[in-house]
Amino acid sequence: MSFTDADLIARVLSREDHNAFGELVRRYQSPVRAFLARMTRGDSHLADDLAQETFLKAWQKLRTFRGTAKFSTWLFGIAFNEFRGVARKRKELALDDVENLLEEPATTGNPQLRLDLTEALKLLNSNERAAVVLCCQNGLSHEEAAQVLSCPLGTVKTNVLRGKEKLKRRLASPCENYESA
C-alpha cells in the first residue's frame, strides 16, 4: 500500500516515524538533488550537501508545514533557500551567474542541440532560470513556483515567459548568436 505525502507527514508528526520521513526523502531526493545540481552548475558534491541540509531542515521544521501547498513545493522552497544562502557566501555561485540550470533533454539525441541549450541558458538571469526550471522541468504551477521563490505570481509568470522567449530566440538561430558573441 502506498501512502500519500499527507499520510506520511501525519505519521512523522504524530509518532516521529523515521521510516515515514525516509519514504518522503526517497520520493523527493532525486528531484531536489537534480534541481540543486543545476543551480550549482553541476557541482554534485555541493548539490548533495545542499540536499542533505534541505532534508535536515525539512525534518526539523515539518511542524511548520501548514499543508496549504504541496509538500514538494514547500521542500523546493527550502532547497532554493539553502542554495540562496550558499550563493550569497560564494561569489562563484552568484545568483546572476548560474549556468546549466536545465538538465539536457533526455529525449534529445543531438549533442549539438544540448550544447546550444547550454549556451542559450547563459542568456537567462537567475530568476528566469529558477522559474523556468521549476515550472518547465519540475512541473510546478506558477503559483507553486511563486511560493518556492518567495515572489509575486506575476513575477514568476513574467520570468517564465521571458526565459522561454530568450531560449526560443537563441535556439532558433544559434550560429548567428555565436558569431555575434
C-alpha positions in Angstrom: 0.0 0.0 0.0 1.3 3.4 -1.0 0.8 6.3 1.4 0.2 9.8 0.3 2.5 12.6 1.4 -0.1 13.8 3.8 -0.3 10.3 5.4 3.4 10.1 5.8 3.6 13.6 7.2 0.9 12.8 9.7 2.9 9.7 10.8 6.0 11.7 11.2 4.2 14.4 13.3 2.2 12.0 15.5 4.9 9.3 16.1 8.2 10.8 14.9 8.2 8.0 12.5 11.6 8.0 10.9 10.6 5.4 8.3 7.7 7.6 7.1 10.1 10.5 6.7 12.6 8.2 5.0 9.9 7.5 2.4 9.4 11.2 1.8 13.1 11.5 1.3 13.1 8.6 -1.2 10.3 10.3 -3.1 11.9 13.7 -3.4 15.6 13.1 -3.2 16.2 12.8 -6.9 14.2 15.9 -8.0 15.7 18.0 -5.2 19.3 16.9 -5.9 18.8 17.4 -9.7 17.4 20.9 -9.1 20.3 21.8 -6.8 22.9 20.3 -9.2 21.6 22.6 -11.9 21.6 25.6 -9.6 25.2 24.8 -8.6 26.5 24.5 -12.2 26.8 20.7 -11.9 28.7 20.7 -8.6 27.3 17.3 -7.4 29.2 17.4 -4.1 27.7 20.8 -3.2 24.3 19.8 -4.5 24.4 16.7 -2.3 25.4 18.8 0.7 22.6 21.2 0.0 20.1 18.4 -0.5 21.2 16.9 2.8 20.7 20.3 4.5 17.3 20.6 2.8 16.0 17.3 4.2 17.5 18.0 7.6 15.7 21.4 7.7 12.5 19.7 6.5 12.7 17.2 9.3 13.4 19.9 11.9 10.6 22.2 10.6 8.0 19.8 9.5 5.7 21.0 12.2 5.6 24.4 10.4 4.3 22.8 7.2 0.8 24.1 7.0 -0.5 21.9 4.2 -1.8 24.9 2.2 0.7 23.9 -0.6 2.0 20.6 -1.8 4.8 19.1 0.3 7.1 19.2 -2.8 6.5 23.0 -3.2 7.5 23.5 0.4 10.5 21.3 0.0 11.7 23.0 -3.1 11.4 26.3 -1.2 13.7 25.0 1.4 16.1 23.8 -1.2 16.1 27.1 -3.0 16.7 29.0 0.2 19.6 26.7 1.0 21.1 27.4 -2.4 20.5 31.2 -2.0 22.3 31.2 1.4 25.4 29.5 -0.1 25.3 31.6 -3.2 25.4 34.8 -1.1 28.6 33.5 0.5 30.3 32.1 -2.6 31.0 34.5 -5.3 31.3 31.8 -8.0 27.7 30.8 -7.3 26.3 34.3 -7.5 22.6 34.1 -8.5 23.2 36.0 -11.7 26.0 33.7 -12.8 24.3 30.3 -12.5 24.9 28.1 -15.6 23.5 24.8 -16.8 20.2 25.2 -14.8 18.1 23.0 -17.0 19.0 19.3 -17.4 19.7 18.4 -21.0 16.5 16.8 -22.5 16.8 13.1 -22.1 14.8 12.5 -25.3 17.3 14.6 -27.3 20.0 12.5 -29.0 21.5 15.5 -30.8 24.6 16.6 -28.8 24.7 19.9 -30.7 21.2 20.8 -29.5 22.3 20.1 -25.9 25.3 22.4 -26.4 23.0 25.1 -27.9 20.7 24.8 -25.0 23.6 25.1 -22.5 24.7 28.3 -24.3 21.2 29.6 -24.5 20.7 29.2 -20.8 23.6 31.7 -20.2 21.2 34.4 -21.5 18.8 33.8 -18.7 19.2 35.6 -15.4 18.9 33.5 -12.2 15.3 34.5 -11.6 14.3 33.4 -15.1 16.3 30.2 -14.8 14.8 29.3 -11.5 11.3 30.0 -12.7 11.8 28.1 -16.0 13.3 25.0 -14.3 10.7 24.9 -11.5 7.7 25.3 -13.9 9.0 23.5 -17.1 11.4 20.9 -15.7 9.8 20.1 -12.3 6.2 20.6 -13.3 5.3 23.2 -10.6 2.5 25.5 -11.3 3.2 29.2 -11.5 1.6 29.6 -8.1 3.8 26.9 -6.5 6.9 28.4 -8.1 5.9 31.8 -6.6 5.8 30.2 -3.2 9.1 28.5 -3.7 10.8 31.7 -4.9 9.0 33.9 -2.4 7.9 36.3 -5.1 4.6 37.5 -6.6 2.8 35.3 -9.1 3.1 37.9 -11.8 6.8 37.9 -11.5 7.1 34.2 -11.9 4.8 34.3 -15.0 6.9 37.1 -16.4 10.2 35.3 -15.7 8.9 32.1 -17.3 7.7 33.9 -20.4 10.9 36.0 -20.8 13.0 32.9 -20.2 11.2 30.8 -22.8 11.3 33.6 -25.3 15.1 34.1 -24.8 15.6 30.3 -25.2 13.5 30.2 -28.3 15.3 33.1 -29.9 18.7 31.7 -29.0 17.9 28.2 -30.3 16.2 29.5 -33.4 19.5 30.9 -34.7 22.4 29.5 -32.8 25.0 30.2 -35.5 24.1 33.9 -35.6 24.4 34.2 -31.9 27.8 32.5 -31.8 29.1 34.9 -34.5 28.0 37.9 -32.6 29.4 36.8 -29.3 
